[in-house]
Amino acid sequence: MGPSESPAMTTAPSLRGPSESPGMTTVPDPSGPGESPGTTTVPDPSGPSESPGMTTVPGPSGPSESPGMTTASPPRGQGESPGMTTASPPRGQGQSPGVITDYGPAGVGAGPRVVVADDQALVRAGFRMILTADGIDVVAEATNGAEAVDAVRRHRPDVVLMDIRMPGTDGLAATRQIMAGADATPRIIILTTFDLDHYVYAALTAGASGFLLKDVTPEHLVGAVRLVRDGDALLAPSITRRLVERFARGETEPPPDLAGLTKRELEVLALLAQGLSNAELAARLYLSEATVKTHVARILGKLGLRDRVQAVVAAYRTGLVTP
């Protein structure tokens, strides 16, 4: 009952019997599908036809593969493309040729995201140029405090460079609004023309992480942004101490209670108020830096303070450190 056969073809009888193409030599196959021209095949229990020029070995189930690979034939009969040598991808996912993608750990190497708030366009442009040249992304600029608050809500930056004196809502009021926000707040660096400025002191007590004079060098500006982004405070001992010494005593609010601090924590707080870094504290007290960090964290937690700047202010206000 076989179908007609093309010329120049030698075939074995077939049970399933579709017609076969010319120029083909086949081995008898009880399952009998038609073969392509110029092909020499051996029977496969799963019976898929295979393309010319391909060498296969039976293997576990897998998807069809892309060109240029050597594959194990799937027993469930998927066709394969010519000229391939592959290892089947796990869980049957196809792979695109020549593409390497590595996303890397989230956030690694990312620079700080900064908002610059200053009413002087030249200052904003200069700071933007310095920061972007060092890989720091300036996500927004603001010309007054209200715009700065809005920019923080929209862009969620890591650091805000905040001019203390701006028309309308000034930097102090903007700092208080930002620090009162319910969400995670950015670090704020106050920009000022004068170091002994009561507004700057008030901004520090409101939660700013430090301040910079506007004539800061590019290197110092970049270093300050990265420092506060990493969770430290911007403490220039000579300037910060003078600022705190001048204005801390005039505060009307009661100072924090130091009664809950241990003797060692009081010692650490007193030295911290002098502007010592963790490394300097460790050397002075013969402790490891990790132990110093633990003491500082406990001091901040017990006193309800945000960072080292507020700890310095607290040390002066309570009389632990005197001018």
N, C-alpha and C positions, 0 to 999 in steps of 0.2 A: 504494500500500500504506500510505498515510498514516493515522495515527490520527484519530479524530474531533476536531473543533476546537470550542472554546467560542464563544459568540455574541460579536458586536461585535469581531471580530478579523480583521485583514488579514495574511496570511502569504505568504511565498514558499515554494516547494517545498523540502522538506528531504530530504537523503539519509539522515541518521542518525535523523531523524524522531520524536523524542518529542513528545507533545502539548504545545501551548502554551497559556498562560493567556489569558483574555479581556482586551480593551482594549489590545492590544499591536500596534505597527507594527514590522515587522522587515525587514531587508534580506536577500535570499536568501543563504544560507550553505551551502556544500557540506558542511560538517561537521554542520550542522543541529541542535544541542542545543536544547532548549526554553528559552524565555526567561521571565522573571518579568513580571507585569502592569505596565503603565505604563512600560515601559523602551524606550528607543531604543538599539540597540547596533550596533556594527560588528564584522565577523568578526575573530577573533583566532586566529592559527595555533595557539597553545597551547590555546585553547578553554576556559578556566575560566569559569564563570558569575560574574557580578559583581553585587554588591548594589546596590539603587536609590540614586540621589542621589550617585553617586561619579564623579569625573572621573579617568581614569588615562591614563598614557602607558606604552608598553612600555619595560621596563628590564631590567637584569641580574637574576640570581637573587637572591632575598631572602626572608626569613621573613614571615609575616603580621604586620601591624602593628596597634597599638592604636587605639582611636577618637580622633578629633580631629586626624587627620594627612592630608597629600596625598601619595600614593605613586606610585612607578613600578611598573607591573604586572610581576610576575615571569613569565618565559616558561614556567616549569615548573608553572604552574597553581595556585598557592596562592590561596585565596579571601581577600578583603580586607574589612574591616569598613567600614560606611558613614561618610561625612563625615570622612575622614582626609587629612592632608597630612603626609607624612613623608619623611625621608631614611633609607634603610636603614642600620641600625647595622652596623659592620664584623663580619665573620665570622658574620653572621646571628644575633646575640644580640638577644633582645627587650628592650625597655626599659620600665620601669614609669613611668606618668605622675606628674609632680609630685614626684619624689624626687631630692634632691641630696645626695650622700655624698662627703665629702672626709676621708680618714683622716689626711692630713698625714704628714710625716716621723716615723719612730718615735722616741718619747722626747722630742720637742721640747717644751719648756715644762713637762716633768714635774718636780715638786718632789722633794726628797730623801725617802727612806723611812727611818724612824727607829725604833729600839727604845730605850725608856727603862728603865733598870735602877736601882732605888733601893728600899730597904726601907721608906721613908716614903711612905705613900699620898698625903699632901698635896703632897709634892715631885713625885711622878709626875703627879698631876692638874694641878698648876700648869704643869709643863713641857708636858704634852699640850695644854692650853688655849692657851698662847702659840704653840706650833708650828703647831697646826691653824689658828689664826686667820691665820697667814701662809702658808697653802697647803702646809705640810709635813705629810706623812702619818705619823702614829705608828701603825706596824703591830702593835706588841705592847708590853706592859709586863712587867717581871720584878721580883721582890722579893728575889732573891739571884743570885749568880753562876751557879749551875747552871741556873736558869731563863733567864738571859741567853744562855748558850751554846746552849741548846735553841731559844730564840727566833730566834737568828741562823741556825741550821741550817734551821729551818722557813720563815723569812720572807726570808732573804737581804737584809737592809736595806743601805742605803748608809752609814748612820752609827749608832753605838751611843753613847748617853749613859750612862756607867757609873760608878755610885757606887763609890768605892774601898773603903769599909768597909761590908760587909754581913754578916749572920749566915751561917754555913755557908761556902759557897764565896764568898770575897770578890772584889772587883773586880779585884785584881791577878791572882789565879789564873784568873779568867774571861778576862781579857785575854790571858794566855799561851795558854790553850786555844784561843781564837778565832784568834789569830795563827798558831798551829801548824796550823791547818786546811789541808787540801790544796786546797780550792776558793778562789775569789776571796774575800778577806776584806774586811770593812767597815772604815771609818775609826772609830776609837774615841776619844771625848773623855771624859777622866776627870773626874768630879764630886767635889769635895772641900770640906771646911770650912776646912782650913788649907792655905796655899800651900806652906809649908816642911814637906813630909811625905815621908818616905823611901819610903812606898808609892807615892806619885805618881811620884817619880823612877824607881822600879823599873818602874812601868807604862810610862813613856816609853821606857825602854831596851828594854822588851819589845815595843814597836811602837805604842803609843798615839800619836795625832797631836796631842795637846795636852791641856790641862786647863782647867777652869773652876771658879771658886768658886761655891758654891750660891746666893750672894746676887747672882748675875749679873743684869744688867738684861735685860728682854725683847729689846731691840734687839740686844744683844751675843750673847745666846743664839742667836737666829735667824741672825745674821751668822756666828757660829762654825760652825753646822751647815752652812750653805751653803759656807763657805770650805773646810772639810775635805772635803766631798763633791766639790768641784771639784779635789781632789788637792793642796791646799796644806796646810801645817801651821799649827796654832794657836799662834803664838809671841807671847806678851806679853813683850817684852824684859825689863822690869824684874823680873817675877816669875820667868820661866823662867831667866834668868841666875842669880838668887839661888839658885834650887832646884838648878841644875846645879853651880854653884860649891860649894855646901855638900856635895853627895853624890858628885860625880864622882870625887874623889880616893880615896874609900873602896872603890872597885871592886877586886875581886880578879882578875877576868878580864883578860887582856892587852888593851890597847886596839888598835884597828885600825892597820895599818901605812900611814903616809902616804907612803911612799917612791915609790909609783906615781903620785903627783899631780904635775902640772907646777907651775911657779912661779906661774902665773896662777891655777890651781885652788886652790893653797894660800892665795893672797890672797883669793879669793872665799870660801873656807871660813872664814877668819878673820873676815871682815866678816859673813858669814851668822851666825856664832856670836854676834855682837853684836845680832842681831835685825833686821838690815836686810832690807827687802823687795826684790823684784827691781827695782822702779823706783829705789829708793834705791841699790842696788848699781850699777845702770847709770849713775846720775848720778855716783856716787863714782869709778867706774873709767873713765868716758867711753866706755861701751859701749852697744850697743842692748840692750833687754830680751830680745830673742830670743837674743842671744849669751850673756847672763847665764843664761838658762834652759838653754842648751846646756851651759854650764860646771857648773851645779848638777846636771844630769842625769848628767854624766860623773863627778862627784864621788861621787854616790850609787851609781852602778854600780861604780866601782872599789873602793869601800869596802864594798860589799854592804849598803848601808843602805836603809831603806824611805822615809824622808822627811827633811825639814829638821830635825825635832826630834832625830832620831838623829844627824844631822850636827853639831848643836850639842853634843850630849853627847860625840861623838867628838873634837870640837875641844878641849874642856876636858880630856878624859881623856888625850889625847896630849900635852898641854902646849902645843899650838899657840896656845891662848888661856889666859891665866892670870887668876885672880880679881883 
